[in-house]
Structure formats: structure tokens, C-alpha cells
Amino acid sequence: MEQARKGVEAVRISYLARKEILVAFCFLAPSLIGFALFYLIPFGQSVVFSFENPSGEAGLSFANYQSLLASSSFQKAAGNTFWFTIIGVPILILLSLALAMLLNKRVYLRNWLRTSYVLPLVVPVASIVLVWQILFDWNGFFNHALEWIGIERIDWMKSEWAQGVIIFIYVWKNIGYNVVLFLAGLQNIPDQYYEIANLEGASWARKHHITLIYLIPTGFLVMLMSILNSFKVFREIYLVAGDYPHDSIYMLQHYMNNMFLSLDIQKLSAAAFLMVLCILVIVLMLFRVEHKFRSFME
């Protein structure tokens, strides 16, 4: 009897589990269908296009990738995107961490400062870029300031200063989101660690070492989001500098946009697929490192 009762209970639990899975799938179905129609299926088609033979012959071919990798425009766009990410992401993370640690303390106008850093997240990109155009235009604020102190005007977006300007915009646009994430991580660190450190007479550097150790999981998330956002900086560059910006800020999205305008769909698809592969490799590496860190902490 006991075995029969356990068998009936197991069947009932299995039935309830299947029912919950079915209900969850029904709720997820609209999002899954939309994701498949507007993202997954088009991406699959672009992958197929990237392997089509340019001559129109049947069968798969790597000719599009060979032509793409040999293209000087693609090499320049890929190099600029790489260096922008290498320079911009560490600056963004370090500034975000420093501000989060500052705002986590009882500083003057703390609530006002928090609001000011989050404000760029809720303001449309187009309206933000109009402000930057006013600041960095030939007749903009910074050139008037330079002229006032006796320095010649600089064509910011048509010179080597262009990448610095875009990094500045990228940091300003994304710093608020990272600060929010770091603040959440800081507030989740138990106060007892700092109390024990005070009792043991730990130095200022030792206390900050404790903070950084327990912020590493949040830091992985911030790094991941910062890298992904660095690949989306095309919007700001396009609105500030136009279709064909200075060579130092000619990004992968510019190359793909130009391929789309020339209807070279095969090269466009190949470039998009390579960019997705690069992002996927970066994400997998970050998750791998985070997994090893979690195992070490446990």
C-alpha cells in the first residue's frame, strides 16, 4: 500500500510539473514567436546568405568571408571597433566603480547626484546628440572657449580627437546604468565583514580589498553590459558625424550600413555573422571566468 501511495504521489507531482511547464510555455509563447520571427529566422537567413557563392553557383562558399577579410574598409572598421572597446570599456568600468563607491557613502547631494547619472538612460539618444553637436561643432561651445583663451579652433569630429569625443559620449551615456548595478552590488555586501575588519584593525586598503572581492560577480555583469553597449555606439557616431565619419571612428556598423546601401547583402551578412561570433566568444569567456570564480569562492 505504501508503495502504491508513493507511486500515485509521484504521478500527481509529474502531472503538476507538466501542467506548470505548459502554463509557463503559454505565457512565453508570444515573446518566443516574436523573437523567432524578428530575430532568429532573419539571423538564420543572413547566415545562409553569407555562405552563398557570389557567382550564383549552387553550394556553399567561403568567398564572401575571404573577400571581407581582405577588404581594407572592413579591416579599418574592425580595428577601430576593437580599440574603441579596449579603451572605452575599462574607462567606463573604473569611473562607474569609483562613483558607485562614492555615492554609497553619505556624501552631500547624494540623491541629486544619483538622479543626474541615471538621467541619460531616460533621455532619447537623438536629443542627447543634438547637445553634443552644439558642444563639438566648429562654432560650438568648446571651440569658442578655445578661441577665447587664444587657441585655434579644432574640427573635433574630423580629426584624431573624434575617437576621444565618442569615448566621452559613450562613457557619459552608459555610466548611470553601471553605477546602479555597482550600487546594488555594494549594498548586498554584508556589513559584518567590515565590522570584523574594524575589530581586527584592518587598514583602508584592506577594507577596499574586501569590497572589490565581493563586487567581482557584479563586475562581470557590468563588463558584459559595457562590452555589448560598446558595439551599439554606432547610433551616437551616426548622429554626430554622419554616414562617413573620420577614419578613427569608422566602426563595423558603418561598414555594414554602407554594404546595405549598396545592396551587397552577402558581405553584409558575413560581416554581421563575424561580429556575432566575436560577441559570443567574449560572452562565453566572461561566463567561464565567472564560473571559475564562483567555484573558488564556494
C-alpha positions as CSV (number, residue, x, y, z in Angstrom):
1,M,0.0,0.0,0.0
2,E,2.8,2.4,0.9
3,Q,4.5,1.8,-2.5
4,A,1.2,2.3,-4.3
5,R,0.6,5.6,-2.5
6,K,4.1,6.8,-3.3
7,G,3.5,5.8,-7.0
8,V,0.3,7.8,-7.1
9,E,2.0,10.8,-5.5
10,A,4.8,10.6,-8.0
11,V,2.3,10.6,-10.9
12,R,0.5,13.5,-9.4
13,I,3.7,15.5,-9.0
14,S,4.7,14.7,-12.5
15,Y,1.3,15.8,-13.8
16,L,1.5,19.1,-11.9
17,A,5.0,19.7,-13.2
18,R,4.0,19.1,-16.8
19,K,1.0,21.4,-16.2
20,E,3.2,24.2,-14.9
21,I,5.6,23.8,-17.8
22,L,2.6,24.1,-20.2
23,V,1.3,27.2,-18.5
24,A,4.8,28.8,-18.5
25,F,5.2,28.0,-22.2
26,C,1.8,29.6,-23.0
27,F,2.9,32.8,-21.2
28,L,6.3,32.7,-23.0
29,A,4.8,31.8,-26.4
30,P,4.1,35.4,-27.7
31,S,7.7,36.5,-26.8
32,L,9.2,33.4,-28.3
33,I,7.2,33.8,-31.5
34,G,8.2,37.4,-31.8
35,F,11.9,36.6,-31.1
36,A,11.8,33.8,-33.7
37,L,10.1,36.0,-36.4
38,F,12.1,39.2,-36.0
39,Y,15.5,37.9,-34.7
40,L,16.2,34.2,-35.0
41,I,14.8,33.4,-38.5
42,P,16.3,36.6,-40.1
43,F,19.6,35.8,-38.5
44,G,19.5,32.3,-39.8
45,Q,18.7,33.6,-43.3
46,S,21.7,36.0,-43.1
47,V,24.0,33.2,-42.2
48,V,22.8,31.3,-45.2
49,F,23.3,34.4,-47.4
50,S,26.9,34.8,-46.1
51,F,27.8,31.4,-47.4
52,E,26.2,31.8,-50.9
53,N,28.5,31.8,-53.9
54,P,29.0,35.3,-55.3
55,S,29.0,33.9,-58.8
56,G,25.5,32.5,-58.3
57,E,26.6,28.9,-58.5
58,A,24.9,26.3,-56.2
59,G,26.7,25.2,-53.0
60,L,28.3,26.8,-50.0
61,S,31.3,29.0,-50.4
62,F,33.7,31.0,-48.2
63,A,34.4,33.5,-50.9
64,N,32.4,36.2,-49.1
65,Y,34.5,35.8,-45.9
66,Q,37.7,35.8,-47.9
67,S,36.7,39.0,-49.7
68,L,35.6,40.5,-46.4
69,L,38.8,39.8,-44.5
70,A,40.8,41.1,-47.4
71,S,38.9,44.4,-47.5
72,S,40.7,47.4,-46.2
73,S,37.5,49.1,-45.2
74,F,36.5,46.0,-43.1
75,Q,39.9,45.8,-41.5
76,K,39.8,49.5,-40.6
77,A,36.2,49.2,-39.2
78,A,37.1,46.0,-37.2
79,G,40.3,47.6,-35.8
80,N,38.5,50.8,-34.8
81,T,35.8,48.8,-33.0
82,F,38.4,46.7,-31.2
83,W,40.4,49.7,-30.0
84,F,37.3,51.6,-29.0
85,T,36.1,48.6,-26.8
86,I,39.6,48.1,-25.4
87,I,39.9,51.8,-24.4
88,G,36.3,52.8,-23.6
89,V,35.2,49.8,-21.6
90,P,37.9,50.0,-18.9
91,I,37.4,53.7,-18.5
92,L,33.7,53.3,-18.2
93,I,34.0,50.5,-15.6
94,L,36.6,52.3,-13.4
95,L,34.7,55.5,-13.4
96,S,31.4,53.7,-12.7
97,L,33.0,51.8,-9.8
98,A,34.6,55.0,-8.3
99,L,31.3,56.9,-8.5
100,A,29.3,54.0,-7.1
101,M,31.6,53.7,-4.1
102,L,31.3,57.5,-3.6
103,L,27.5,57.5,-3.8
104,N,27.3,54.6,-1.5
105,K,28.6,56.8,1.3
106,R,26.8,59.8,3.0
107,V,28.0,62.5,0.6
108,Y,26.5,65.9,0.1
109,L,23.6,65.9,-2.5
110,R,23.9,62.1,-2.9
111,N,20.3,61.7,-4.2
112,W,20.7,64.5,-6.7
113,L,23.9,63.0,-8.0
114,R,22.3,59.6,-8.4
115,T,19.5,61.2,-10.4
116,S,21.9,63.1,-12.6
117,Y,23.9,60.0,-13.5
118,V,20.7,58.0,-14.3
119,L,19.2,60.8,-16.4
120,P,21.0,59.9,-19.7
121,L,19.2,56.5,-19.6
122,V,15.7,58.0,-19.9
123,V,16.5,60.8,-22.5
124,P,16.3,59.9,-26.2
125,V,19.6,59.4,-28.0
126,A,18.7,61.9,-30.7
127,S,18.1,64.7,-28.3
128,I,21.3,63.9,-26.4
129,V,23.3,64.0,-29.6
130,L,22.0,67.4,-30.5
131,V,23.6,68.8,-27.3
132,W,26.9,67.2,-28.2
133,Q,26.7,68.7,-31.7
134,I,26.3,72.1,-30.1
135,L,29.3,71.4,-27.9
136,F,31.7,70.0,-30.5
137,D,30.6,71.8,-33.7
138,W,33.0,74.1,-35.5
139,N,31.1,77.0,-34.0
140,G,30.3,75.1,-30.8
141,F,30.9,75.9,-27.2
142,F,34.3,74.3,-26.9
143,N,35.7,76.0,-29.9
144,H,34.5,79.4,-28.6
145,A,36.2,78.6,-25.3
146,L,39.5,77.7,-27.0
147,E,39.3,80.8,-29.1
148,W,38.7,82.9,-26.0
149,I,41.9,81.6,-24.4
150,G,43.9,82.1,-27.6
151,I,44.0,78.6,-29.0
152,E,42.9,77.8,-32.6
153,R,39.6,76.0,-33.2
154,I,39.6,72.3,-33.6
155,D,37.4,70.4,-36.0
156,W,36.6,67.8,-33.4
157,M,34.8,65.2,-35.5
158,K,37.1,65.5,-38.5
159,S,40.4,65.0,-36.6
160,E,42.1,62.4,-34.3
161,W,40.1,64.0,-31.5
162,A,37.0,62.3,-32.8
163,Q,37.6,58.9,-31.1
164,G,38.1,60.7,-27.7
165,V,34.8,62.6,-28.2
166,I,32.9,59.4,-28.9
167,I,34.5,57.6,-25.9
168,F,33.4,60.6,-23.8
169,I,29.9,60.3,-25.1
170,Y,29.8,56.6,-24.6
171,V,31.0,56.9,-21.0
172,W,28.5,59.6,-20.3
173,K,25.6,57.7,-21.8
174,N,26.3,54.4,-20.0
175,I,27.8,55.4,-16.7
176,G,24.5,55.7,-15.0
177,Y,23.4,52.1,-15.7
178,N,26.7,50.8,-14.4
179,V,26.6,52.9,-11.3
180,V,23.1,51.5,-10.5
181,L,24.5,47.9,-10.9
182,F,27.6,48.6,-8.7
183,L,25.4,50.3,-6.1
184,A,23.2,47.2,-5.9
185,G,26.3,45.0,-5.5
186,L,27.8,47.3,-2.8
187,Q,24.5,47.2,-0.8
188,N,24.4,43.4,-1.0
189,I,27.8,43.1,0.8
190,P,27.1,42.1,4.4
191,D,28.1,44.8,7.0
192,Q,29.6,42.1,9.3
193,Y,32.7,41.8,7.0
194,Y,33.5,45.4,7.6
195,E,32.7,45.1,11.3
196,I,35.2,42.2,11.7
197,A,37.8,44.1,9.7
198,N,37.4,47.1,12.1
199,L,37.8,44.8,15.1
200,E,41.0,43.4,13.6
201,G,42.3,46.9,12.9
202,A,42.3,46.4,9.1
203,S,43.7,49.2,7.0
204,W,41.8,51.3,4.5
205,A,43.3,49.3,1.6
206,R,42.3,46.0,3.2
207,K,38.7,47.2,3.6
208,H,38.6,48.2,-0.1
209,H,40.1,44.8,-1.0
210,I,37.1,43.1,0.7
211,T,34.8,45.4,-1.3
212,L,36.4,44.6,-4.6
213,I,36.4,40.8,-3.9
214,Y,32.7,40.7,-3.3
215,L,32.0,43.0,-6.2
216,I,33.6,40.7,-8.7
217,P,30.3,38.9,-9.7
218,T,28.7,42.4,-10.3
219,G,31.8,43.4,-12.1
220,F,31.4,40.6,-14.6
221,L,27.9,41.7,-15.3
222,V,29.0,45.3,-15.7
223,M,31.8,44.3,-18.0
224,L,29.5,42.2,-20.1
225,M,26.9,45.0,-20.5
226,S,29.6,47.6,-21.2
227,I,31.1,45.5,-24.0
228,L,27.7,44.9,-25.6
229,N,26.9,48.6,-25.3
230,S,30.2,49.5,-27.0
231,F,29.0,47.6,-30.1
232,K,25.9,49.9,-30.2
233,V,27.8,53.2,-30.2
234,F,27.0,53.5,-33.9
235,R,23.9,55.5,-33.2
236,E,25.8,58.3,-31.5
237,I,28.5,58.3,-34.1
238,Y,26.0,58.4,-36.9
239,L,24.0,61.2,-35.5
240,V,27.1,63.3,-34.6
241,A,29.4,62.6,-37.6
242,G,27.1,61.2,-40.3
243,D,27.5,58.4,-42.8
244,Y,31.2,58.7,-43.5
245,P,32.9,59.9,-40.3
246,H,36.6,60.3,-39.6
247,D,38.7,57.2,-40.2
248,S,39.3,56.8,-36.4
249,I,35.6,56.3,-35.7
250,Y,34.6,54.3,-38.7
251,M,33.0,51.2,-37.0
252,L,31.8,47.8,-38.1
253,Q,28.2,49.1,-38.1
254,H,29.3,51.9,-40.6
255,Y,30.7,49.2,-42.8
256,M,27.5,47.1,-42.6
257,N,25.4,50.2,-43.2
258,N,27.3,51.0,-46.4
259,M,27.1,47.4,-47.6
260,F,23.3,47.6,-47.1
261,L,23.1,50.9,-49.0
262,S,25.0,49.3,-51.9
263,L,22.7,46.1,-51.6
264,D,25.8,43.9,-51.1
265,I,23.7,41.6,-48.8
266,Q,26.2,38.7,-48.9
267,K,29.1,40.8,-47.5
268,L,26.7,42.5,-45.0
269,S,25.6,39.0,-43.8
270,A,29.2,37.8,-43.5
271,A,30.2,40.9,-41.5
272,A,27.2,40.6,-39.2
273,F,27.9,36.9,-38.6
274,L,31.6,37.5,-37.8
275,M,30.6,40.3,-35.3
276,V,28.1,38.0,-33.6
277,L,30.8,35.3,-33.3
278,C,33.1,37.8,-31.7
279,I,30.5,38.9,-29.2
280,L,29.6,35.2,-28.5
281,V,33.2,34.3,-27.8
282,I,33.6,37.3,-25.4
283,V,30.4,36.4,-23.6
284,L,31.4,32.7,-23.2
285,M,34.9,33.7,-21.9
286,L,33.3,36.0,-19.3
287,F,30.9,33.3,-18.2
288,R,33.7,30.8,-18.0
289,V,35.8,33.1,-15.8
290,E,32.8,33.9,-13.6
291,H,32.0,30.2,-13.2
292,K,35.6,29.5,-12.1
293,F,35.4,32.4,-9.6
294,R,32.2,31.2,-8.1
295,S,33.6,27.7,-7.7
296,F,36.7,29.3,-6.0
297,M,34.5,31.3,-3.6
298,E,32.4,28.3,-2.7
